[in-house]
Amino acid sequence: MANNKYLKKNLWFFPLGTVGRDMLYQLFTNYILLYVLFTRQLTAAQLMAITVIMVLARIFDAVNDPIMGNIIERTRTKWGKYKPWLLIGIITTSIVVYLAFSVRLQGWAFVVFFAVIYFLYSITYTMHDIAYWGMVPSLGSDGHSRDQFTSRATLFAGIGATIAGILIPMFTTGSMTIGGNAQVAYSTVALAFSILGPIFLLFTIVGVKEDRSYMTEKAPKVSLNKIITTIKNNDQLIWVSIIFLIQQIGLNLILGGIGSTYIYFTFGYEGGLYSTFSTIGVLATAFLMVFYPAISQKINRKTLMKYMLIMSLTFYTILLISGLFLPNTMLKFWIVTISYMFTNLGQYSYYLIMMISIINTVEYNEYKNGNRDEAIIASLRPFLTKFSSAIVVMLTSLSYLMFGITNITNQISSFEQQTNLGFISEAEKLSSIKSVLSGVNRFQSAGLLFVMCLLPAVLMALSYFLYKKHYILDEVEYERIVKELERGKV
């Protein structure tokens, strides 16, 4: 009865903890580059420096995951090994995020500050992120309860990210901008999220009861050589990792900055429009979260991937054609938005399939090499996600430089700064920005459109053909391997 009581309590208090964390994550990861573009006047060299910093920091972040995991595994306190890092991590992350959006340096001084703050974010966020998800095994000993915690935490993480995705553009861009300019608006939003992050995580820190029997166990050491050997000897893990990386780049390219810039350049400097675009776009993820288990029972993964590819390519084509040839009216906005929703439905189904495919290489590893090495295989997913985000940043910045986007954003930034200093009113700012956006040429808007349509479509198709040719662990083969392993244990 006591265990059942704690389980029910944990099933609410554990997932509630991640709502604020994911609001901070959404703000820093998906909006930091947009914030820089619209509040700083950057030379091409400064934008490239910022791009290099973001790429290196995200690669460092990926490599830092197993290091932080090792530190947490060796932590022994009266509060356990997870909760101290949850508390330290969320407080330091909140401070870093607030400073990132509040310091008002310009030029190369800002670039230096940006380098320091970005690497600090990589370190501090990893502290509580690894501790939070690492806590799951100590909350339930059976597969069903772990699935409950994981799925519910993922749902609440999505709620936090969605709320942030609606509020950030709405209150930082256009007529509803807090304080009348982007600098004040982003700083205010960062302060609010930096307060909400710790408040929500207190539900987990204070309210969750974990099994701390791990405190009596000695943590196993995992060497770099062991990690390399495990990956090298598992051909299916190598292939699905390559495919997952390719697919992640295509999945995240639009929300990584290209999409918001295109929406502002095409339909006006109004955050509510991008909020609508991004929110409707991610509705597909909510649909799949609910119905994917039922769909997977009816259609095998490779067949589902084929159907999703056809659907996505169709809507990428509609998005491209409507973007190129329709006038910039609300009808075009809704066609673009709905098309993006259906492309995202296909892309996110690929994401779920890749997640399952990576996990299934655990049994293949045991079958082929005699070891499961679950922790090593599981650690590849966040590493690949962060590495792909580094590539997305690079592609986004190169697109901005190629199409002369900074020529426009620097002008917008100038008007934002003048409003912040009180030189012009908010109404004058919006009028001036509208005039600037009217000067966006066909090459710039069409360039952004081609990047957000053709590149994700090509990468999605490539991931399908590589998966179909090289990934052999379909449902039938996986079931055969599992039965072989069970027979060997009898």
Stockholm file with secondary structure:
# STOCKHOLM 1.0

chainA/1-490         MANNKYLKKNLWFFPLGTVGRDMLYQLFTNYILLYVLFTRQLTAAQLMAITVIMVLARIFDAVNDPIMGNIIERTRTKWGKYKPWLLIGIITTSIVVYLAFSVRLQGWAFVVFFAVIYFLYSITYTMHDIAYWGMVPSLGSDGHSRDQFTSRATLFAGIGATIAGILIPMFTTGSMTIGGNAQVAYSTVALAFSILGPIFLLFTIVGVKEDRSYMTEKAPKVSLNKIITTIKNNDQLIWVSIIFLIQQIGLNLILGGIGSTYIYFTFGYEGGLYSTFSTIGVLATAFLMVFYPAISQKINRKTLMKYMLIMSLTFYTILLISGLFLPNTMLKFWIVTISYMFTNLGQYSYYLIMMISIINTVEYNEYKNGNRDEAIIASLRPFLTKFSSAIVVMLTSLSYLMFGITNITNQISSFEQQTNLGFISEAEKLSSIKSVLSGVNRFQSAGLLFVMCLLPAVLMALSYFLYKKHYILDEVEYERIVKELERGKV
#=GR chainA/1-490 SS CHHHHHHHHHHHHHHHTHHHHHHHHHHHHHHHHHHHHHHCCCCHHHHHHHHHHHHHHHHHHHHHHHHHHHHHHTCCCTTTTTHHHHHHHHHHHHHHHHHHTTCCCCHHHHHHHHHHHHHHHHHHHHHHHHHHHHTGGGTCSSHHHHHHHHHHHHHHHHHHHHHHHHHHHHHHSSTTCGGGSHHHHHHHHHHHHHHHHHHHHHHHHHHCCCCCGGGGSCCCCCCHHHHHHHHHTCHHHHHHHHHHHHHHHHHHTIIIIIHHHHHHHHHCSCHHHHHHHHHHHHHHHHHHHHHHHHHHHHSCHHHHHHHHHHHHHHHHHHHHHHHHHSCSSHHHHHHHHHHHHHHHHHHHHHHHHHHHHHHHHHHHHHHHHSCCCHHHHHHHHHHHHHHHHHHHHHHHHHHHHHTTHHHHHHHHHHHHHHHHTTSSCHHHHHHHHHHHHTTCCHHHHHHHHHHHHHHHHHHHHHHHHHHHHHCCCCHHHHHHHHHHHHHHHC
#=GC SS_cons         CHHHHHHHHHHHHHHHTHHHHHHHHHHHHHHHHHHHHHHCCCCHHHHHHHHHHHHHHHHHHHHHHHHHHHHHHTCCCTTTTTHHHHHHHHHHHHHHHHHHTTCCCCHHHHHHHHHHHHHHHHHHHHHHHHHHHHTGGGTCSSHHHHHHHHHHHHHHHHHHHHHHHHHHHHHHSSTTCGGGSHHHHHHHHHHHHHHHHHHHHHHHHHHCCCCCGGGGSCCCCCCHHHHHHHHHTCHHHHHHHHHHHHHHHHHHTIIIIIHHHHHHHHHCSCHHHHHHHHHHHHHHHHHHHHHHHHHHHHSCHHHHHHHHHHHHHHHHHHHHHHHHHSCSSHHHHHHHHHHHHHHHHHHHHHHHHHHHHHHHHHHHHHHHHSCCCHHHHHHHHHHHHHHHHHHHHHHHHHHHHHTTHHHHHHHHHHHHHHHHTTSSCHHHHHHHHHHHHTTCCHHHHHHHHHHHHHHHHHHHHHHHHHHHHHCCCCHHHHHHHHHHHHHHHC
//
